[in-house]
């Protein structure tokens, strides 16, 4: 077991950073306070280079090892943004910003990478260069693409890149990583149903958009069960349903719906989009209404590289003795997939114990994860770029 004693000593300090970030959540591309805290810490640690405003609100820290004869550079990434969720905990460090919350543990990811940065800037027991990418806007905002387009890989000649995410349900002190597809591609879609509003007591004089929209909701559930090969993975979820009226007796002129599609294969993604278009427009037409459909592409499926997933698992075993390789793919999405299209790498889960689920208003990052995650980052840097 190689959880480093240094991180047990540093745990109160790193937890303080984490709880500070948790109490002040910021949404995508608005992470100004968080970025300032991260940059300040990296400079305090003595990083050789600290770049702010990278990919809009991202921060990059660079640490040079004791030597650089290998000429190698690897990168670690942590996400910084929060979610538009009202926190439902009574924690002393609960969010002080109404309607915003770190419900996915990005406060923990950022703090673990900061903890690793402090240790690595002190020890520098590696041969090469380490790039620490603190990414904005993972939650549907395109932050990974923004950092890539800003030159993350080329500017520092990154050879490999790795990321980590906490996972409720996996015991604290255990990791999980799979070779190949690990997370789905998260598309979004919107449907606006246009009809003819009127009085709720005289529905025959209008075109009831609420009824039409409800029929579309039901129709779209047939896609996964009747249009897609049962051996393929797909999720179609309607998650938003809104009218412009908020009364008991007014039939609205329009209804707005939002949803998500999760797939692994581009061909399945295209088929689902086609069926959404056909079912929504045909259903609306059958009731005398019109459906306007739009699709918003998300990042691709996250696919780990075989060699790098093996390396990540080997280090996880060294750190804590448990690295689950039989992990089943999840339909959750993650824009780190964009970075894995640019460079070889892997993305692994670290156990958060029996906490509330991610994106739940009662979720809390478990600070006991911090020494484990920090140790993995440090050990990975030292194993991938060994001195001598």
C-alpha positions in Angstrom: 0.0 0.0 0.0 1.6 3.3 -1.1 -0.8 6.0 0.1 1.9 8.5 1.0 2.2 9.5 4.7 2.8 13.1 3.6 -0.8 13.4 2.4 -2.2 12.1 5.7 -0.3 15.1 7.2 -1.5 17.4 4.5 -5.2 16.3 4.7 -6.4 19.1 7.0 -4.8 21.7 4.8 -6.1 20.2 1.5 -9.6 19.7 3.1 -9.6 23.4 3.9 -9.0 24.3 0.3 -11.7 21.8 -0.8 -14.3 23.2 1.5 -13.5 26.8 0.5 -14.1 25.9 -3.1 -17.3 24.0 -2.1 -18.7 27.0 -0.3 -18.2 29.2 -3.3 -19.3 27.2 -6.4 -19.1 28.7 -9.8 -20.7 27.6 -13.0 -19.0 26.9 -16.4 -16.7 29.6 -17.6 -17.5 31.6 -14.5 -14.8 30.0 -12.3 -13.0 33.3 -11.6 -12.6 32.9 -7.8 -11.7 29.2 -8.1 -9.2 29.9 -10.8 -7.6 32.7 -8.7 -7.3 30.3 -5.7 -5.7 27.6 -7.9 -3.3 30.0 -9.5 -2.3 31.5 -6.2 -1.6 28.1 -4.7 0.4 27.0 -7.7 2.6 30.1 -7.5 2.9 29.6 -3.7 4.1 26.0 -4.3 6.8 27.2 -6.7 5.6 25.9 -10.0 7.9 26.8 -12.8 5.0 28.2 -14.9 1.5 29.3 -14.1 -0.8 30.3 -16.9 -4.3 31.8 -16.2 -7.2 32.5 -18.5 -6.2 29.4 -20.5 -9.3 28.2 -22.4 -11.2 31.2 -21.0 -11.1 30.5 -17.2 -8.7 27.5 -17.1 -5.4 27.4 -15.2 -2.3 25.5 -16.2 0.6 24.8 -13.9 4.0 23.4 -15.0 6.5 21.5 -12.8 9.9 20.6 -14.1 11.4 17.4 -12.6 14.9 17.2 -11.2 16.1 16.3 -14.7 14.6 16.3 -18.2 16.8 13.9 -20.1 13.7 11.9 -21.1 12.2 14.9 -22.9 8.8 13.6 -21.8 5.8 15.6 -20.7 2.6 14.1 -19.2 -0.5 16.0 -18.1 -3.1 15.6 -15.4 -6.5 17.2 -15.6 -8.9 18.3 -12.9 -12.3 20.0 -13.4 -13.3 23.1 -11.5 -17.0 24.0 -12.3 -20.1 23.5 -10.2 -23.7 22.7 -11.1 -27.0 24.8 -11.1 -28.4 22.8 -8.1 -29.6 24.1 -4.8 -27.6 22.3 -2.1 -29.7 20.3 0.4 -27.1 19.6 3.1 -26.6 21.4 6.4 -22.8 21.2 6.2 -20.8 24.0 7.8 -19.1 24.5 4.4 -22.3 24.2 2.3 -22.7 26.5 -0.7 -23.3 30.1 0.1 -24.5 30.8 -3.5 -28.2 30.1 -4.0 -28.9 27.7 -6.8 -25.3 26.6 -7.3 -23.5 23.6 -5.8 -20.5 21.3 -6.2 -22.7 18.3 -6.6 -20.2 16.3 -8.7 -17.0 16.5 -6.6 -15.1 18.9 -8.8 -14.0 20.7 -5.6 -12.4 17.5 -4.5 -10.8 16.8 -7.9 -9.3 20.3 -8.0 -8.0 20.0 -4.4 -6.5 16.6 -4.9 -4.5 17.8 -7.9 -3.4 20.9 -5.9 -2.2 18.6 -3.1 -0.3 16.6 -5.6 1.2 19.8 -7.1 2.4 20.9 -3.7 4.2 17.6 -3.1 5.7 17.3 -6.6 6.9 20.9 -6.6 8.7 20.1 -3.3 10.2 16.8 -4.3 10.5 16.8 -8.1 11.4 13.2 -8.1 10.8 12.6 -11.8 12.6 13.1 -15.1 10.5 15.2 -17.4 7.8 17.8 -17.2 4.4 17.7 -15.6 1.5 19.8 -16.8 -1.4 20.3 -14.5 -4.6 21.4 -16.3 -7.3 22.8 -14.2 -10.2 22.8 -16.6 -13.4 25.0 -16.6 -16.8 24.1 -17.9 -16.8 20.3 -17.8 -20.6 20.3 -17.1 -21.8 20.7 -20.6 -19.8 23.8 -21.4 -17.0 22.6 -23.7 -14.2 23.4 -21.3 -12.0 20.5 -22.5 -12.3 21.7 -26.1 -11.5 25.3 -25.1 -8.2 24.2 -23.5 -7.3 22.0 -26.4 -8.0 24.9 -28.9 -5.9 27.1 -26.7 -3.0 24.8 -27.4 -2.8 22.6 -24.2 -1.2 19.7 -26.0 1.1 21.5 -28.4 2.4 24.3 -26.2 3.9 21.9 -23.7 4.4 18.9 -26.1 2.1 16.7 -23.9 2.7 13.0 -24.6 0.1 11.4 -22.3 -2.9 12.8 -20.3 -4.8 11.3 -17.4 -7.9 12.3 -15.4 -9.7 11.1 -12.3 -13.3 11.3 -11.0 -14.8 10.3 -7.7 -17.5 7.6 -7.8 -20.1 7.0 -5.1 -20.7 3.3 -4.5 -17.1 2.3 -4.9 -15.4 2.0 -1.4 -13.0 4.8 -0.4 -9.4 3.6 -1.2 -10.4 1.7 -4.3 -10.0 2.6 -8.0 -11.8 1.4 -11.2 -10.8 1.7 -14.8 -11.6 -0.1 -18.0 -9.9 -0.4 -21.4 -11.9 1.0 -24.2 -15.3 2.7 -23.9 -16.0 3.8 -20.3 -18.5 6.7 -20.6 -21.1 7.6 -23.2 -21.5 10.5 -25.6 -24.0 12.9 -24.1 -26.2 14.6 -26.7 -28.9 17.2 -25.8 -32.1 17.9 -27.7 -34.9 20.5 -27.5 -38.4 20.2 -28.8 -40.9 23.1 -29.0 -44.5 22.2 -29.7 -46.5 25.0 -31.3 -50.3 24.8 -31.2 -53.2 27.1 -30.5 -53.8 28.3 -26.9 -57.1 28.9 -25.4 -59.4 28.5 -22.5 -59.1 25.2 -20.5 -63.0 25.0 -20.5 -63.1 25.1 -24.3 -60.3 22.8 -25.5 -62.1 22.1 -28.8 -61.3 25.6 -30.0 -57.6 25.3 -29.7 -54.8 22.8 -30.3 -53.7 21.5 -26.9 -49.9 21.6 -26.9 -49.7 20.0 -23.4 -51.5 16.9 -24.7 -49.3 16.8 -27.8 -46.1 17.2 -25.8 -47.2 14.4 -23.4 -47.8 12.1 -26.4 -44.3 12.9 -27.7 -42.8 12.0 -24.3 -44.4 8.6 -24.5 -43.5 8.1 -28.2 -39.8 8.8 -27.6 -39.6 6.0 -25.1 -40.2 3.6 -27.9 -36.8 4.4 -29.5 -34.6 2.4 -27.1 -37.1 -0.4 -26.8 -38.2 -0.8 -30.5 -35.7 1.0 -32.8 -32.3 0.2 -31.5 -30.6 -3.2 -31.4 -31.0 -4.5 -27.8 -27.3 -5.3 -27.8 -26.5 -1.6 -28.2 -26.5 0.8 -25.2 -28.8 3.9 -25.5 -30.7 6.2 -23.2 -33.3 8.7 -24.2 -34.6 10.9 -21.3 -37.0 13.8 -21.4 -35.9 15.9 -18.4 -37.5 19.3 -18.9 -41.1 20.2 -19.7 -42.2 23.8 -19.5 -45.2 25.9 -20.7 -45.4 29.7 -20.7 -48.5 29.6 -18.6 -48.8 28.9 -14.9 -52.5 28.8 -14.4 -55.3 26.3 -13.9 -57.4 27.2 -17.0 -55.2 28.4 -19.8 -54.1 26.0 -22.6 -50.6 27.3 -23.7 -49.6 28.2 -27.2 -46.4 26.3 -26.9 -44.6 23.7 -24.8 -40.8 23.5 -24.5 -39.1 20.2 -23.8 -35.5 19.3 -23.2 -33.7 15.9 -22.9 -30.6 13.9 -23.3 -29.4 11.1 -25.5 -26.6 8.8 -24.4 -24.9 6.5 -26.9 -21.5 4.9 -27.6 -21.6 4.5 -31.3 -22.0 7.3 -33.8 -24.3 5.2 -36.0 -26.6 4.7 -33.1 -26.5 8.4 -32.3 -27.5 9.2 -35.8 -30.4 6.7 -35.7 -31.7 8.1 -32.4 -31.6 11.6 -33.7 -33.5 10.6 -36.8 -36.2 8.8 -34.8 -36.6 11.8 -32.4 -37.2 14.0 -35.4 -39.7 11.7 -37.0 -41.7 10.8 -33.9 -41.9 14.4 -32.6 -42.9 15.9 -36.0 -45.4 13.1 -36.9 -47.0 13.0 -33.5 -47.5 16.8 -33.4 -48.8 16.8 -37.0 -51.4 14.1 -36.1 -52.8 16.4 -33.5 -52.7 19.5 -35.7 -49.6 21.0 -34.0 -46.1 21.6 -35.1 -42.9 20.3 -33.4 -39.6 22.1 -33.8 -36.7 19.9 -33.0 -33.0 20.8 -32.4 -30.0 18.7 -31.4 -27.0 19.9 -29.5 -23.9 17.7 -29.9 -22.0 16.7 -26.8 -18.5 15.4 -26.5 -17.8 11.9 -27.9 -17.8 8.7 -25.9 -14.9 8.5 -23.5 -12.6 5.7 -24.7 -9.5 4.8 -22.7 -6.3 3.8 -24.5 -5.3 0.2 -23.7 -1.7 0.8 -22.6 -2.5 3.9 -20.6 -5.4 2.2 -18.9 -3.1 -0.6 -17.9 -0.6 1.8 -16.5 -3.2 3.7 -14.6 -4.5 0.4 -13.1 -0.9 -0.7 -12.1 -0.3 2.6 -10.2 -3.8 2.3 -8.6 -2.8 -1.2 -7.4 0.4 0.1 -6.0 -1.3 2.9 -4.2 -4.3 1.1 -2.6 -4.2 -2.5 -3.7 -7.5 -2.4 -5.5 -8.1 -1.5 -9.2 -11.4 -2.9 -10.6 -10.8 -3.8 -14.3 -14.3 -5.4 -14.8 -16.0 -1.9 -14.6 -19.1 -1.8 -16.7 -19.4 1.3 -19.0 -21.6 4.1 -17.6 -24.0 6.2 -19.6 -22.7 9.3 -17.9 -20.7 11.7 -20.1 -17.4 13.4 -19.6 -15.6 15.9 -21.9 -12.2 14.5 -21.0 -13.0 12.3 -24.0 -12.0 15.2 -26.2 -8.5 15.1 -24.6 -8.2 11.4 -25.2 -8.8 12.0 -28.9 -5.8 14.3 -28.9 -3.3 12.2 -26.9 -3.1 8.7 -25.4 -4.3 8.5 -21.8 -6.9 7.2 -19.4 -9.6 8.3 -17.0 -10.2 6.4 -13.8 -12.7 6.4 -11.0 -11.8 6.7 -7.3 -14.2 5.5 -4.7 -16.2 8.1 -2.8 -17.9 5.5 -0.5 -21.6 5.4 0.3 -22.4 9.0 -0.5 -25.4 10.4 -2.3 -25.2 10.1 -6.0 -23.5 12.6 -8.3 -25.7 15.5 -9.3 -27.8 15.0 -6.2 -28.5 18.0 -3.9 -27.4 15.9 -0.9 -24.1 14.8 -2.4 -20.8 15.5 -0.6 -17.2 14.7 -1.6 -15.6 12.5 1.0 -12.4 14.1 2.2 -11.0 10.7 3.1 -10.5 10.2 -0.7 -7.9 13.0 -0.8 -4.8 11.1 0.3 -5.6 8.3 -2.1 -6.2 10.6 -5.1 -3.1 12.7 -4.4 -1.0 9.6 -4.0 -2.1 8.3 -7.3 -1.2 11.5 -9.1 2.2 11.6 -7.5 3.0 7.9 -8.0 1.9 8.1 -11.6 4.2 11.1 -12.3 7.1 9.3 -10.7 6.5 5.9 -12.5 5.9 7.4 -15.9 8.9 9.7 -15.7 11.4 7.9 -13.4 14.7 9.4 -12.4 17.7 7.6 -13.7 
